[in-house]
Amino acid sequence: MLQNTSLLVRHLGSSYAVSETEDIALKSHVRTLASVLLAFFVIAGAQALNAQIMDSIHARVDHSFVIGDQTLPPGEYTFRVSINPDESLMTAISENGKTSAQFLVRQSVDNHTPNHSELVFRKYGNTEFLSKIFEVGSKDGLAVLEPSKQEAQVINTGQQALEHSEEQK
């Protein structure tokens, strides 16, 4: 059986007694409100990220490149943001559907507005890593969230990347 003990609450210079039952109810309301606010900000953030690239981007890549821990061969690819609840997931799939990669992305803003969709790569020696994607006419794009293990190893050796973009028509 719950005892009706009182707690002394001090709020902005005022003091008042609250029963243990009222205290439990108040904590429950606070947790519910916190959950609702968290859900709101997650959904709002996901929608803002999704708004960065609205359409699929079709690209021809003339060299092999790395996304995450996968090396993709040269070819035609479609890049699209997932329609799943996790809007920070992007998929690259080859034209023939045999090669694909999924990777996490974050918002990226460039200092110029591309006339064509652009893929941005970081090149170390003969290996190129996908870095960013921009849709035609928008400074807002998406960047690969984290470097792959392979790129992190190259960075740790002290090699400097040559960053370049490839416009898609």
N, C-alpha and C positions, 0 to 999 in steps of 0.2 A: 504494500500500500504506500502511495506517495505521501510524504509528509508535506504539509503546507508551511514550509519554512520561508522566511522573507529574506530577500537580499537587499542591501542598501545600495542604491544606484546614485552616483553623482554625475550630473550632466550640466555643464555650463553654469556651475555655481549653485545649482539646485540639487536637493537630495530628496529622494522618494523611495518608498519600499516597493519591491516587486516580488511576487511569489515565485517559487521555483517553477511552477507550471507556466506562469507568464514568461519567465526567462527562457524556458525550453521552446515555447511557441515563438518568441521573438527571434531566437537563434535560427529556428526553422525558416521563418520568413526571410531573414537575412541570407541564408544559404540559397533559398529559392530565387531571390532577387539577383544574387551574384551569378547563379547559373543562367538565368535569362539574359543578363547583360553580357556574359561571356559568349553565349550562343549568338546574340545579336552582332557583336564585334567580329566573331569568326565568319559569320555569313556575309556581313558587310565587307570584310577584307577579301573574302573569296570572290565576291561579285566585282570588287574593284580590280582584282587581279585578272579575272576573266575578261573584263572590259578592255584590257590592254591589247589583246589580240583577238579580234572578233571572228575572223574567218580562218579557214585552213590556209596554210602557206605552202605552195608547191615550189619545189626547188630542185635544180639540177646541180649536183656536186660532182666535180670532175676528178676528185681525189678521195682516197679513203680518209675517214675521220673518226674520232673517238667521242662517244657520248657515254658518260658513266664508265662502266668497265667493259663496254662493247666497242669493237672497231667495226664500223660500217663501210662497205665497199662503195666505190663511186657509183653514182646512179641518180635516178629521179626519186625524190622523197616528198611526202606530205607531212607537214608538222601541224598538229592541232592540240589545243588544250582539252583535257579530258572533260566529259560532261558528268563525271561522277561528283559526289559531294566534295571531294578533295580537289578543288580547282587549281591547285598548284602542281598538278601532274600533267606533263606534256608527253605526247607520243610522236615519234618519227617512224614512218612506215614506208618501205620501198614501194615503187610503182607495182611490182609484181606480187607484193604482199609477203615475200619470203623473208625479208629482213625488217626487224623493228626494234625500237628501243624506247623505254619509258624513263623519264627523268624528272626530278623536281626542279621547279623554276621559281624565280622571284621577280618582282617588278624591276625594270631598268629604264632609265631615262637617258637619252643621248642628246648631244648638243646640236644635232642637225636633223632635219626631217628628210627621210629618204624618198626619192622619186620612184623607187621600186622596193619591194620587200628585200630585206637584207639578212644574210647569215653572217655572223662575226665569228672568226676562228682565232685561236691562239696557236701559233706554230712554234714548235721546238724541233730543230733539225728537220727531219722528214715526217714528223708526226704532227697532225693537226687536231685540236680539240675544239668542239663546238662551245662557244662562249655565250652568245646572245642572238636573239632573233627580233627583228623589227618588221612591222607591217607597213606597206606602202602608205606614205602620207602621215605617219605618226612618229613623234619622238619617243613615245612610250612603247616599250617592248618588254621582253622577258629575257632573263639571264639564267643560265644553269646555276642552280643553288650552290653546289659545292664542286670543287675540282675532283676528278676521278682519282682513284688510288695511283694510277699510272702517272697522271699529271702531277700529283703531289710529290711523287718520287723524283720526277724530273725537276720540279721546283726546288726540292731539297738539295739537289746537286749544284744549285746556283745558276742554272741556265736561265737566260732571259727569253721571254716569249716575244715573237713578232706578231702583233695583232693586225689582222686584215679583214675586210668585209667583202662579201661577194653579193652583188646585186642580182636579184632574180627578176626576170621579165615575164 
